[in-house]
Amino acid sequence: MAKYAEPPRCHGARLDALMKTPAHRRLRLALLALAVTLPLNAAEPDAATAARRDLLDLLERKGVLTAEEAAGLATPAPPPAVFPLGKNVSKLSIGGRIQVQFASLSGEVDSADDPATQTHFLLRRVYLSTRAELGPDWRVNVTYNFANSLFDVAAVQWLRPDYSVDIGYRPVNFGREQRISSGALKAIERSTATRYFVESNNGNRLGAGNYHVGVFAEGKTERAYWSAAVTNPEQPATLAAAAATGSGANNRLAAWIEGGLLRSTDRSSLRLGTGAGWLPEQGGRTPGTGEDLFVGNVHLDYAAGAFALLAEVFGSHHPGGAVDGSDTRALGAFVQPSWRFDKRFEGVFRIGYLDTDGRGMRMADGIPGAPVLPATDRLWDGYLGATWYIQGNDLKFQAGLIYARGEDAPDGSEAETETVGLRSQFQVNF
């Protein structure tokens, strides 16, 4: 006969007496534990299930369980579908993000035929994220972007109450807009100023920020925050580059530092900070063959009630960065106010400016999906749009109008380009 094939034998009067003793709570918990685990200890599942139901019926008759509680315990819960491989993992989380965009952007140039309008649906981001906790002090985050065939984060974190240290691949803390999650951006895409300074170097953008491999430390108090990092100088654009051992062109380490003030009340919040980065051998027209690159940033992030304001200023000293080989001192800035009409709808406006100081930047370098137009020395960009928060940032729809104008060629000759259009995005976080 199987173990626990019959329910425990206990006369009703004796059970009533036991339940009235000071130890009745411990007895109740013990009986519930027996009822829940009974089938798991049985050699014959059918007999054990019957014994489990008899015990639950007895507990219900004696008032230990309600009818609803007994019904909920009648069928044992299935085992977890996912098990961590590491025996020391205390918690394992899996999530993701999908962003589907529709963009229709036209381009105009004053010295040549206009390019075709870019009208297309696209997968902007497809993230799959795995996070694991190894006790109270260690975390692991591996997030992969299938739309870009590259990791978004692959880092191990040592966490303390007031600070943390990350080792691996992640963005550096340079540029407030860049460090806001892509799932929480109010204007769908980041400003041209942000993208010029932090996105990967393609001959026009600086690549001074965003993703690097290295060691990152950050912390905060009630009134202030800080961060510092030591990383490889280059920004890897492929998996092979992220795993590479380096060469004579990039074997000097880059340094980053940031800090600022924090203020928070029941009605408002303020973050005011500044940051800087030094990237050896990233100057010149081709990274790894020029001098060092220096970048700096000042930002303001403020919210009060339904109103919010994000503003930033970027600057750089870029030896040999201009098209004629001279040094450049680029300047970029943007201002982005927004207003929350209610819990579901928010409007946003942004205006930005970029002066590359003779290096040049194309519209498509700063505005994803824009037609390919000749590079210009200065760029203005504007965005006017709204967000419908169906279920907060986990499920939302955004749409907005875009206008951008480029002025003068990098060599100083007269030129003008324009981009006008619509961008929309549907996002799901899970």
C-alpha positions in Angstrom: 0.0 0.0 0.0 1.3 3.5 -0.9 2.5 5.8 1.8 -0.3 8.2 2.9 -2.8 6.2 0.9 -5.3 6.9 3.7 -6.1 10.2 5.5 -4.7 10.6 9.0 -7.0 9.1 11.6 -8.2 11.7 13.9 -11.6 11.7 15.7 -13.6 14.9 15.2 -14.0 15.6 19.0 -10.2 15.4 19.5 -9.5 17.7 16.6 -12.0 20.2 18.0 -10.2 20.1 21.4 -6.8 20.5 19.8 -7.9 23.5 17.8 -9.0 25.2 21.0 -5.5 24.9 22.6 -2.8 27.6 22.4 -1.0 25.5 19.9 -3.9 25.5 17.4 -2.1 27.8 15.0 0.9 25.5 14.7 -1.4 22.5 14.3 -3.3 24.3 11.5 -0.1 25.1 9.6 1.1 21.6 10.0 -2.2 20.1 8.7 -2.1 22.6 5.8 1.5 21.7 4.9 0.5 18.0 5.0 -2.5 18.7 2.7 -0.4 20.6 0.2 2.6 18.2 0.1 0.8 14.9 0.4 0.7 13.9 -3.3 4.4 14.9 -3.7 5.4 12.2 -1.1 3.1 9.4 -2.4 4.2 6.5 -4.5 0.8 6.1 -6.1 -0.5 9.5 -7.3 -4.2 8.5 -7.5 -4.3 7.1 -4.0 -2.4 10.1 -2.7 -4.8 12.6 -4.4 -7.8 10.8 -2.8 -6.1 11.0 0.6 -5.4 14.7 0.0 -9.1 15.4 -0.8 -10.3 13.5 2.3 -8.0 15.5 4.5 -9.1 18.8 2.9 -12.8 17.8 3.4 -12.1 17.1 7.1 -10.3 20.4 7.6 -13.2 22.2 5.9 -15.8 20.5 8.1 -13.9 21.5 11.3 -13.6 25.1 10.2 -9.8 25.1 9.6 -10.3 25.9 5.9 -13.0 27.7 4.0 -14.7 26.0 1.0 -12.8 28.4 -1.3 -9.4 27.6 0.3 -10.1 23.8 0.2 -11.0 24.1 -3.5 -7.8 26.0 -4.3 -5.7 23.3 -2.6 -7.4 20.4 -4.1 -5.2 20.4 -7.2 -1.4 20.7 -6.6 0.4 23.6 -8.5 2.5 22.5 -11.4 6.3 22.7 -11.0 8.1 25.8 -12.3 8.6 25.9 -16.1 12.1 27.5 -15.9 14.9 26.5 -13.6 18.2 28.5 -13.2 21.3 26.5 -14.1 23.4 28.0 -11.3 22.6 26.5 -7.9 23.3 29.8 -6.1 20.7 31.8 -8.1 18.1 33.1 -5.7 15.9 34.8 -8.3 15.6 34.6 -12.1 13.6 37.1 -14.2 12.9 37.1 -18.0 11.5 40.0 -19.9 11.6 41.9 -23.1 10.6 44.8 -25.3 9.2 45.2 -28.8 9.1 48.5 -30.6 7.4 48.7 -34.0 7.7 51.9 -35.9 6.2 53.5 -38.9 8.1 56.5 -40.4 7.5 58.6 -43.4 10.3 61.1 -43.9 11.0 63.2 -47.0 14.2 65.1 -47.8 15.2 68.2 -49.8 18.6 69.5 -50.9 19.2 72.8 -52.7 22.0 71.6 -54.9 20.8 68.3 -56.3 17.7 66.2 -56.9 15.6 65.3 -53.9 16.0 61.7 -52.6 13.0 59.3 -52.4 10.8 59.7 -49.4 11.5 57.0 -46.8 8.1 55.4 -45.9 8.5 52.1 -44.1 7.4 49.9 -41.1 10.4 48.7 -39.1 11.3 46.8 -35.9 13.2 49.4 -34.0 14.1 47.2 -31.0 13.5 43.6 -30.1 14.9 43.0 -26.6 15.1 39.7 -24.7 16.4 40.2 -21.2 17.5 37.8 -18.5 18.3 39.0 -15.0 19.6 36.8 -12.2 20.2 37.4 -8.5 22.9 35.5 -6.6 22.1 36.4 -3.0 21.7 40.0 -1.8 24.9 41.4 -3.3 25.3 40.1 -6.9 23.3 40.6 -10.0 23.7 39.5 -13.7 22.0 41.2 -16.6 22.1 39.9 -20.1 19.9 41.8 -22.6 20.1 41.1 -26.4 18.7 43.3 -29.1 17.7 41.0 -32.0 16.8 44.0 -34.2 20.5 45.2 -34.0 22.2 41.8 -33.6 24.1 43.1 -30.6 23.9 43.1 -26.8 22.2 46.0 -25.0 23.7 44.9 -21.6 26.0 42.0 -20.6 27.3 42.8 -17.2 27.8 41.5 -13.7 26.9 43.8 -10.8 28.0 44.0 -7.2 25.3 45.9 -5.4 25.6 47.8 -2.1 22.9 50.0 -0.4 24.5 53.3 -1.6 26.5 52.3 -4.6 27.1 49.6 -7.2 29.9 48.3 -9.5 29.3 46.8 -12.9 31.8 44.8 -14.9 31.1 44.0 -18.6 29.3 45.7 -21.5 26.9 48.6 -20.9 26.4 52.3 -21.6 28.6 54.8 -19.7 26.9 57.5 -17.8 27.3 60.3 -20.3 24.2 62.3 -21.4 21.0 62.3 -19.5 18.8 61.6 -22.5 21.0 58.7 -23.5 20.7 57.1 -20.1 16.9 57.3 -20.1 15.6 53.9 -21.1 14.5 53.6 -24.7 11.2 52.4 -23.4 10.6 55.7 -21.5 11.5 58.3 -24.2 8.8 60.8 -24.7 9.9 61.9 -28.2 10.3 58.3 -29.6 13.9 59.0 -30.7 16.7 60.9 -29.0 17.8 64.3 -30.2 20.4 64.9 -33.0 22.7 66.5 -30.4 22.6 63.4 -28.2 23.1 61.1 -31.2 26.0 63.1 -32.6 28.0 62.9 -29.3 27.2 59.4 -28.1 26.2 57.1 -31.0 28.9 55.0 -32.8 31.5 56.8 -34.8 30.7 56.5 -38.5 33.0 59.2 -39.8 30.6 61.9 -38.7 29.3 61.1 -35.2 31.8 61.1 -32.3 31.0 57.8 -30.7 31.8 59.3 -27.3 29.5 57.6 -24.9 26.9 54.8 -25.1 28.2 51.2 -25.1 31.6 50.3 -23.9 33.3 47.3 -22.2 34.9 48.1 -18.8 34.2 48.7 -15.1 31.5 51.1 -14.0 30.8 52.4 -10.6 27.9 54.7 -9.5 26.1 55.7 -6.3 23.8 58.3 -4.8 22.7 59.8 -1.5 19.5 61.7 -0.7 21.0 64.9 -2.1 23.6 63.9 -4.7 24.7 61.3 -7.2 28.0 60.3 -8.8 29.5 57.8 -11.3 32.9 56.9 -12.7 34.1 54.3 -15.3 37.2 53.0 -16.9 36.5 51.4 -20.3 37.9 50.6 -23.7 38.1 53.8 -25.8 36.2 52.4 -28.8 32.5 51.7 -29.0 32.0 48.2 -30.4 29.4 48.1 -33.2 29.4 44.3 -33.6 29.6 41.2 -31.4 33.1 40.5 -32.8 34.3 44.0 -31.8 32.8 43.6 -28.3 34.8 40.3 -27.8 38.0 41.5 -29.5 41.3 41.6 -27.6 42.2 45.0 -29.0 45.2 46.4 -30.9 47.7 49.2 -30.9 45.0 51.6 -32.1 42.8 51.1 -29.0 44.9 49.7 -26.1 44.7 52.8 -23.9 41.8 53.0 -21.5 39.1 55.7 -21.5 37.9 57.5 -18.3 34.5 58.8 -17.5 33.1 60.8 -14.6 29.7 62.3 -13.7 28.1 63.9 -10.7 25.3 66.2 -9.6 22.5 67.3 -7.3 19.2 65.6 -6.5 16.2 67.2 -5.0 12.9 65.6 -4.4 9.6 66.5 -2.7 6.1 65.1 -2.8 5.3 67.5 -5.7 8.5 67.8 -7.7 11.9 66.3 -8.5 15.2 67.8 -9.8 18.3 66.3 -11.2 21.1 68.8 -12.2 24.5 67.3 -13.2 27.6 67.4 -15.4 29.8 64.8 -16.9 33.0 64.4 -18.9 34.9 61.7 -20.9 38.4 61.3 -22.1 38.9 58.9 -25.0 42.6 58.3 -26.0 43.3 57.8 -29.7 39.7 58.6 -30.7 40.5 62.0 -32.3 41.1 62.6 -36.0 39.0 61.6 -38.9 39.7 57.9 -38.3 39.6 56.5 -34.7 42.8 54.9 -33.6 45.1 57.1 -35.7 44.5 60.6 -34.2 44.8 62.4 -30.9 42.7 62.1 -27.8 39.0 63.2 -27.8 37.4 65.1 -24.9 33.7 65.5 -24.3 31.6 67.2 -21.7 27.9 67.5 -20.8 25.6 69.5 -18.5 22.0 68.5 -18.0 18.7 69.4 -16.2 15.9 67.0 -15.6 12.9 68.5 -13.7 9.3 67.5 -13.1 6.5 69.2 -11.1 3.0 67.8 -11.3 2.0 67.4 -14.9 4.9 69.4 -16.2 8.4 68.0 -17.0 11.5 69.6 -18.6 14.6 67.9 -20.0 17.5 70.1 -21.2 21.1 69.3 -22.1 24.3 71.0 -23.5 27.1 69.0 -25.0 30.6 70.1 -26.0 33.8 68.5 -27.3 37.5 69.1 -28.2 38.3 67.0 -31.2 41.8 67.3 -32.6 41.9 66.7 -36.3 38.2 66.1 -36.5 37.3 68.6 -39.3 37.1 67.6 -43.0 40.2 69.8 -43.6 42.1 68.2 -40.7 41.9 71.1 -38.3 40.7 70.7 -34.7 36.9 71.0 -33.9 35.0 72.2 -30.9 31.4 70.9 -31.5 28.4 72.2 -29.5 25.0 70.6 -29.2 21.9 71.4 -27.1 18.2 70.7 -26.9 15.2 71.7 -24.7 12.2 69.3 -24.3 9.2 70.4 -22.2 6.2 68.0 -21.8 2.8 68.1 -20.3 0.7 65.2 -18.9 -3.0 66.0 -19.7 -4.1 63.0 -17.6 -2.9 59.5 -16.7 -3.1 58.3 -20.4 -2.1 61.2 -22.6 1.0 63.4 -22.7 2.2 66.0 -25.1 5.8 66.8 -25.8 7.8 69.4 -27.8 11.6 69.5 -28.5 13.9 71.8 -30.3 17.6 71.1 -30.7 20.7 72.6 -32.3 24.1 71.1 -33.3 27.2 72.8 -34.6 29.9 70.3 -35.7 32.5 73.0 -36.3 33.6 71.7 -39.7 33.2 68.0 -39.1 29.7 67.6 -40.6 26.7 65.4 -40.0 24.1 63.9 -42.3 20.4 63.9 -41.4 20.3 60.1 -41.3 23.1 60.1 -38.7 20.9 62.1 -36.3 17.4 61.1 -37.4 16.8 57.4 -37.8 15.1 56.6 -41.1 15.7 60.0 -42.7 16.7 60.1 -46.4 20.4 60.2 -47.1 21.3 63.8 -47.7 24.7 65.6 -47.9 26.4 66.3 -44.6 26.0 69.9 -43.3 28.0 71.8 -40.6 24.9 72.8 -38.5 21.6 71.1 -37.8 18.3 72.3 -36.3 15.7 69.6 -35.3 12.2 69.9 -33.9 9.6 67.4 -32.7 6.0 67.8 -31.7 4.1 64.7 -30.6 2.0 62.9 -28.1 1.9 59.6 -26.2 -1.1 57.4 -25.4 -0.3 55.4 -22.3 -2.5 52.4 -22.7 -0.9 50.6 -19.8 1.9 53.0 -18.8 5.3 52.4 -20.6 4.5 48.7 -20.8 1.9 49.3 -23.5 1.8 52.6 -25.3 1.5 54.3 -28.7 3.4 57.4 -29.7 3.3 59.7 -32.8 4.8 63.0 -33.8 5.9 65.4 -36.5 9.5 65.9 -37.3 11.3 68.9 -38.9 15.0 69.3 -39.4 17.2 71.7 -41.3 20.9 71.5 -42.2 22.9 74.6 -42.9 26.2 75.0 -44.8 28.6 72.3 -45.9 31.4 71.2 -43.5 34.0 73.0 -45.7 32.1 76.3 -45.2 30.4 76.6 -48.5 26.7 77.4 -48.8 24.3 74.4 -48.6 20.9 73.7 -47.2 19.0 70.4 -46.5 15.6 69.6 -45.0 13.8 66.6 -43.6 10.1 66.6 -42.8 7.8 63.8 -41.8 5.9 61.7 -39.3 7.1 59.0 -37.0 5.0 56.7 -34.9 5.7 53.8 -32.6 3.9 51.0 -30.8 5.7 49.5 -27.8 5.2 46.5 -25.5 7.3 45.7 -22.4 6.8 42.3 -20.9 
